[in-house]
Amino acid sequence: MVKRLIFGAIAILLVSLGAYAALYVAPDERTMGVIQRIFYFHAATAWAGETTFFVCFLANLLYIWKRQPKYDWLGVTCAEVGVACITVVLITGPIWAHPVWGIWWTWDARLTSTFVLWLLYISYLLLRTLIEEADRRAVLSALFGIFAFIDVPIVFGAIRWWRTQHPAPVIMGGPGSGLDPTMRRVFFFNVLAMHVLAAFLIVERYLLEETKHDVQTLQREAEAR
Amino acid sequence: MKNLNSVFAAYIIGWSVFFLLFVSIAKRSSDLRKEVERLKRSTPGKSQEK
């Protein structure tokens, strides 16, 4: 319990320092001004969400291979935390877009593929509520999770493969792209902070899944008496 | 500072989403722990074996 509290405190501290750095340390962007500061939170959360979905994908593959419940628990845990991250991305993106583009939303490749990603993992979570039998639920949701992950590289590649309304990548974007050194440091600090926050939420959510398993075991024992 | 309100709104809404997820996990955990205790009390033999 103490370790979990310390982990939570570290996550909150890092996220707070990240926000402080984004709002007060990073220099103003030349054309967009202050609204660009949303980028540090928006993009860092998107990276954390995609990492979380990658862990979900690995857990789904491992479940199909080994059929151990812990991988099913990790899969649903990461899907839930990933959905929270992508929800934040889908909210903060339009808040940035409105003053910059003059519109809240457009159906371009990056925005649409991100929205589809959110819908896919919402479907993953809904699918689990529809199947009663635990083994069948775990297999079907693992298979669906593996399928859903196909969209993650599409989201990553959308601004590289196609011309989009969404800005071109500033990290791993090829020649001509890049960030001011201070902006880069602030961005990667925020990436670290959001990953630590996601990891903390994953630990908490995984423990919930373990407790759920304990309840089911005790219920079976009570029924057997 | 133009658009500063939008920047703060984005951060506050974003943090609220994570806070709500944490509260939801904590609430569900607390309910399940109570259920574990209730079930352990109703099956004393088994809980002692554990």
Interface residues (C-beta under 8 A of the other chain):
Chain A: V15 A19 L23 G33 V34 I35 R37 I38 F41 H42 T45 E80 V81 A84 T87 V88 I91 T92 I95 W96 H98 P99 L197 L201 E204 R205 L207 L208 T211 K212 D214 V215 L218 Q219 E221 A222 R225
Chain B: M1 K2 N3 L4 S6 V7 A9 A10 Y11 I13 G14 W15 V17 F18 L21 F22 I25 A26 R28 S29 L32 R33 E35 V36 L39 K40 S42 T43 K46
